[in-house]
Amino acid sequence: MTPGSSSFLEFLADHQPELIPGRRGLPEGVAIEAPHGTTIVAAVFDKGVVIAGDRRATMGNVIAQRDIEKVFPADEYSAVGIAGTAGLAVEMVRLFQLELEHYEKIEGTVLSLEGKANRLTTMIRGNLGMAMQGLAVVPLFAGYDLDLGRGRIFNYDVTGGRSEERGFAATGSGSVFARGSLKKLYHKDLTARQAATLVVQALYDAADDDSATGGPDLARKIFPIVSLITEDGFRRLTEAEVSEIAVSITDERLIHPNGPQAPLL
């Protein structure tokens, strides 16, 4: 069991490949209907990056879960938000966390943010077979680059194709509507509080037009997961902090249902 590589994924592939999600085959001719999670948004602000996700998981036209968590810390300076098949996505995130922890223990140093993004690319590409059978996982990766001293966001497709997004990004079924909201309200000099409000506004707009995205649920006290990553590390906003933002947005929407408007120049 001596690890021959700093990659936990390679180590697992050598010893117990059946534990890798993408290595499991599905019976031919069988369609699996599994809960899917959306929508994830992220935005860069003056001291880092914020990443957030709604709480709804759907299975066809049914709400499978109202309080699913879709945003997880990958390590101290990065986070990943999941869209797609919920069960596989959560398993992939856990494997990704182990991958980064394993590398740090073997090499005695942490991967660069670019290196972390590349490792996630490999894992998504390894799940391509499952994606072709309808069990796709499409994460959004964000983190604070200690070398460059700023927040960065990476978007992926089902094949593992990676692109770095400038300013903001969104993925999932409500991403079109969330991206429109972000495009309207984003500016590069956002504070942490403004960035957190911005992503909740985007999720609210996505939920307004996409049935698979859940907005703030004041009755059940279910609010989006919002996390900040700065030079001080990863911090998930408390329920009280997100609740305050969500309530203020909801109150404002009672007056202006379509939300805030971008200033005309």
C-alpha positions as CSV (number, residue, x, y, z in Angstrom):
1,M,0.0,0.0,0.0
2,T,3.0,2.3,-0.4
3,P,1.8,5.3,-2.5
4,G,3.8,5.6,-5.7
5,S,2.3,8.8,-6.8
6,S,1.3,12.1,-5.3
7,S,-2.1,11.6,-6.9
8,F,-4.6,9.8,-4.7
9,L,-6.7,9.2,-7.8
10,E,-3.8,7.2,-9.4
11,F,-3.2,5.4,-6.2
12,L,-6.9,4.4,-6.0
13,A,-6.9,3.3,-9.7
14,D,-4.0,0.9,-9.0
15,H,-5.5,-0.7,-5.8
16,Q,-9.3,-0.4,-5.9
17,P,-10.4,1.1,-9.2
18,E,-14.0,0.1,-8.6
19,L,-14.2,2.9,-6.0
20,I,-13.7,5.6,-8.7
21,P,-17.2,6.8,-9.7
22,G,-16.4,6.8,-13.5
23,R,-15.2,3.2,-13.4
24,R,-18.6,1.8,-12.5
25,G,-20.7,0.6,-15.4
26,L,-24.5,0.7,-15.7
27,P,-26.6,-2.2,-17.0
28,E,-27.4,-1.8,-20.6
29,G,-30.8,-0.5,-21.5
30,V,-31.5,0.8,-17.9
31,A,-32.3,4.5,-17.4
32,I,-31.6,5.8,-14.0
33,E,-33.5,8.8,-12.7
34,A,-31.4,10.4,-10.0
35,P,-31.7,13.7,-8.2
36,H,-30.0,16.6,-10.0
37,G,-28.7,19.7,-8.4
38,T,-28.4,23.3,-9.8
39,T,-27.6,26.3,-9.8
40,I,-24.0,27.4,-8.9
41,V,-22.7,31.0,-9.2
42,A,-19.4,32.7,-8.4
43,A,-18.0,36.2,-8.5
44,V,-14.6,37.8,-7.9
45,F,-14.5,40.7,-5.5
46,D,-11.8,43.1,-4.4
47,K,-10.2,40.7,-1.8
48,G,-11.1,37.2,-3.1
49,V,-14.0,35.2,-4.6
50,V,-17.5,34.2,-3.5
51,I,-19.2,31.0,-4.6
52,A,-22.9,30.1,-3.9
53,G,-25.5,27.5,-4.7
54,D,-29.2,27.1,-4.3
55,R,-30.6,24.3,-2.2
56,R,-33.0,22.5,-4.5
57,A,-32.5,19.0,-6.1
58,T,-34.9,17.8,-8.7
59,M,-35.8,14.4,-10.1
60,G,-37.7,15.0,-13.3
61,N,-40.6,17.4,-12.5
62,V,-40.4,16.5,-8.8
63,I,-38.5,18.4,-6.0
64,A,-36.4,15.6,-4.6
65,Q,-34.8,17.6,-1.8
66,R,-35.2,21.2,-0.7
67,D,-32.1,21.6,1.4
68,I,-29.2,19.9,-0.4
69,E,-25.8,21.4,0.0
70,K,-23.9,22.1,-3.3
71,V,-20.9,24.1,-2.2
72,F,-18.0,22.5,-0.4
73,P,-14.5,23.5,0.6
74,A,-11.9,21.7,-1.5
75,D,-9.1,22.8,0.8
76,E,-8.2,25.9,2.8
77,Y,-8.1,28.2,-0.2
78,S,-10.5,26.8,-2.7
79,A,-14.1,25.5,-3.0
80,V,-16.2,23.6,-5.5
81,G,-19.9,23.9,-6.3
82,I,-21.7,21.0,-7.9
83,A,-24.3,20.8,-10.7
84,G,-25.5,17.6,-12.2
85,T,-26.2,14.2,-10.7
86,A,-26.2,14.9,-7.0
87,G,-24.9,11.6,-5.6
88,L,-22.0,11.3,-8.1
89,A,-21.2,15.0,-7.7
90,V,-20.9,14.7,-3.9
91,E,-18.7,11.6,-4.2
92,M,-16.5,13.4,-6.7
93,V,-16.1,16.3,-4.4
94,R,-15.0,14.0,-1.5
95,L,-12.5,12.3,-3.8
96,F,-11.2,15.7,-4.9
97,Q,-10.7,16.7,-1.3
98,L,-8.7,13.6,-0.7
99,E,-6.7,14.2,-3.8
100,L,-5.6,17.6,-2.6
101,E,-4.9,16.3,1.0
102,H,-3.0,13.3,-0.3
103,Y,-0.8,15.6,-2.5
104,E,0.0,17.9,0.4
105,K,1.0,14.9,2.6
106,I,3.2,13.3,0.0
107,E,4.8,16.4,-1.5
108,G,4.9,18.4,1.7
109,T,3.5,21.5,-0.1
110,V,0.1,22.5,-1.5
111,L,-0.8,22.5,-5.1
112,S,-1.1,25.8,-6.9
113,L,-4.6,26.9,-7.7
114,E,-3.9,26.1,-11.4
115,G,-2.8,22.6,-10.4
116,K,-5.9,22.0,-8.4
117,A,-8.0,23.1,-11.4
118,N,-6.1,20.7,-13.6
119,R,-6.6,17.8,-11.1
120,L,-10.4,18.4,-11.2
121,T,-10.2,18.4,-15.0
122,T,-8.8,14.9,-14.9
123,M,-11.5,13.7,-12.5
124,I,-14.4,15.1,-14.7
125,R,-12.9,13.5,-17.8
126,G,-12.7,10.2,-16.0
127,N,-16.5,10.4,-15.5
128,L,-17.3,10.9,-19.2
129,G,-18.6,7.4,-19.6
130,M,-21.2,8.0,-16.9
131,A,-22.0,11.4,-18.3
132,M,-22.8,9.8,-21.7
133,Q,-25.3,7.6,-19.9
134,G,-27.0,10.7,-18.4
135,L,-25.2,10.9,-15.1
136,A,-23.2,14.1,-15.7
137,V,-21.3,16.2,-13.1
138,V,-20.4,19.8,-14.0
139,P,-18.7,21.6,-11.2
140,L,-17.7,25.2,-10.7
141,F,-14.3,25.7,-9.1
142,A,-13.2,28.9,-7.3
143,G,-10.3,29.8,-5.1
144,Y,-7.8,32.4,-3.9
145,D,-4.5,32.3,-5.8
146,L,-1.8,32.9,-3.3
147,D,0.8,33.5,-6.0
148,L,-1.3,36.1,-7.9
149,G,-3.0,37.5,-4.8
150,R,-6.5,37.4,-6.2
151,G,-9.6,35.2,-6.6
152,R,-10.1,33.1,-9.7
153,I,-13.0,31.0,-11.1
154,F,-12.8,27.9,-13.4
155,N,-15.8,26.6,-15.3
156,Y,-16.0,23.0,-16.8
157,D,-18.0,21.0,-19.3
158,V,-18.9,17.3,-19.1
159,T,-15.8,16.3,-21.0
160,G,-13.5,18.0,-18.5
161,G,-12.9,21.0,-20.8
162,R,-11.8,23.9,-18.6
163,S,-12.0,27.7,-19.0
164,E,-11.1,30.5,-16.6
165,E,-14.0,33.0,-16.2
166,R,-13.3,36.7,-15.7
167,G,-15.3,38.4,-13.1
168,F,-18.2,35.9,-12.6
169,A,-19.6,32.6,-13.7
170,A,-22.6,30.3,-13.4
171,T,-23.4,26.7,-14.2
172,G,-26.5,24.5,-14.0
173,S,-29.9,24.6,-15.4
174,G,-30.5,28.2,-14.1
175,S,-27.1,29.5,-15.3
176,V,-28.5,31.4,-18.2
177,F,-30.7,33.5,-16.0
178,A,-28.1,33.8,-13.2
179,R,-25.5,34.9,-15.7
180,G,-27.8,37.6,-17.0
181,S,-28.3,38.9,-13.5
182,L,-24.6,38.8,-12.8
183,K,-23.8,40.6,-16.1
184,K,-26.3,43.3,-15.2
185,L,-25.0,44.0,-11.6
186,Y,-21.4,43.0,-11.5
187,H,-18.5,45.5,-11.2
188,K,-14.9,44.8,-10.3
189,D,-14.7,46.8,-7.1
190,L,-17.3,44.8,-5.1
191,T,-16.8,44.4,-1.4
192,A,-17.3,41.0,0.2
193,R,-20.8,42.0,1.4
194,Q,-21.8,43.3,-2.1
195,A,-20.4,40.2,-3.7
196,A,-22.5,37.9,-1.4
197,T,-25.6,40.0,-2.1
198,L,-24.9,39.8,-5.8
199,V,-24.8,36.0,-6.0
200,V,-27.9,35.7,-3.9
201,Q,-29.6,38.2,-6.3
202,A,-28.5,36.0,-9.2
203,L,-29.8,32.8,-7.6
204,Y,-33.1,34.6,-6.9
205,D,-33.3,35.6,-10.6
206,A,-32.5,32.0,-11.7
207,A,-35.2,30.6,-9.4
208,D,-37.7,33.1,-10.9
209,D,-37.3,31.6,-14.4
210,D,-36.0,28.0,-13.8
211,S,-38.2,25.5,-12.0
212,A,-35.1,23.4,-11.0
213,T,-33.5,26.2,-9.1
214,G,-34.8,27.0,-5.6
215,G,-34.9,30.6,-4.3
216,P,-34.7,31.6,-0.6
217,D,-37.4,29.7,1.3
218,L,-38.4,32.1,4.1
219,A,-41.1,29.8,5.4
220,R,-38.8,26.8,5.9
221,K,-35.7,29.0,6.7
222,I,-33.8,27.4,3.8
223,F,-31.2,29.8,2.3
224,P,-28.5,29.5,-0.3
225,I,-25.0,28.3,0.7
226,V,-22.6,31.2,0.3
227,S,-18.9,30.9,0.9
228,L,-16.0,33.5,0.7
229,I,-12.4,32.6,-0.1
230,T,-9.8,35.3,0.6
231,E,-6.1,35.3,1.7
232,D,-7.4,34.3,5.1
233,G,-8.9,31.1,3.7
234,F,-12.3,29.6,3.2
235,R,-15.3,30.9,5.2
236,R,-18.9,29.8,4.8
237,L,-21.3,32.6,5.7
238,T,-23.5,31.7,8.7
239,E,-27.2,31.1,8.3
240,A,-27.9,34.4,10.1
241,E,-25.7,36.3,7.6
242,V,-27.3,34.7,4.5
243,S,-30.7,35.1,6.0
244,E,-30.2,38.8,6.5
245,I,-29.2,39.2,2.8
246,A,-32.1,37.0,1.6
247,V,-34.7,38.8,3.6
248,S,-33.5,42.2,2.4
249,I,-33.6,41.0,-1.2
250,T,-37.1,39.5,-0.8
251,D,-38.4,42.7,0.8
252,E,-37.0,44.7,-2.0
253,R,-38.6,42.4,-4.6
254,L,-42.0,43.1,-3.1
255,I,-41.5,46.7,-4.4
256,H,-39.4,45.9,-7.5
257,P,-40.3,42.3,-8.6
258,N,-37.7,42.2,-11.3
259,G,-34.9,43.2,-9.0
260,P,-32.3,46.0,-9.2
261,Q,-31.5,47.6,-12.5
262,A,-28.1,48.3,-13.8
263,P,-27.3,52.0,-14.0
264,L,-27.5,53.7,-17.4
265,L,-24.3,55.2,-18.5
